[in-house]
């Protein structure tokens, strides 16, 4: 704690600091040594003039290790909880400028803001990797253009990162979905092939990354490689993560149905429903199978429960938008790394 306080004290010693420049370092000090949650709320409450005064002071700080804490603070301010779009963009741009300091000059910047500190060190490579994963996870749930811009940086900086490769695959898989409009059939086929390449790269790096197995299995199912999809999806039934197990068995049910194995398909759908009882899709798929088999009474009886108001959670509904639920977990990790 003493060392963190000394870092901010060195920041405060910027000659000629006006009152506006003093408000920001006080919040940064609290983020480092006090109540981090409160500090995130306080930095959102500062005026843009106060934040930008503190941002400008990074060019003159005598503190070598202050930037990582500042990047973490603004990343939380941008992405933690509900934030008005304008404030979110403002804090994300500040964080981006801090993280980009020290990156190769040939990379196209994702912000118009720039710092060139004489003494402060860039953020560490592990922090930078985590930061890009966090931001891309958040942006992929909202749209691909901004996420792609950050992905470009991340892939050049960390080509051997399984998490970055996974996020690149998810971005391409999103383009295969009808929910992403404005793409022709050829572009969607290209995106599917690129997503497959990325997922296979992930499994070469991290053979136990179940999200990559799940998504590669889904792609192969869509492409008609049913044996390949089954080989990837079958082991996921025993996954500890109920979401992975649910989606794995849901997709496996579709594989078995396409292979004209209705009993195996029904077993897969029922297995999925057992893992996430409030989900609708697997239960409705099982109902449709029973209807096709002629058991219309059982099929109809399952519909009210499957479509009832209590069934509001289904991993399938959000599957195409990546792993955005991980953002808070990643932000927790960012906060832990704020002390360089």
Protein Blocks (a to p, Z undefined) as FASTA:
>chain_A
ZZmmmmmmmmmmpghiafklmmmmmmmmmmmmmcfklmmmmmmmpcfklmmmmmmmmmmp
cbfklmmmmmmmmmmmmmgojddfklmmmmmmmmmmmmmgopafklccfbfbdcddfkbc
cddfklmmmmmmmmmmmmmmnomklmmmmmmmmmmmmmmbmklmmmmmmmmmmmmpmklg
hiafklmmmmmmmmmmmmmmmmmmmmmlmklmmmmmmmmmmnopamlmmmmmmmmmmpmb
lklmmmmmmmmmmmmmmnopaklmmmmmmmmmmmmmmbmklmmmmmmmmmmnopamlmmm
mmmmmmmmklmccfklmmmnojmllmmmmmmmmmmmmpZZ
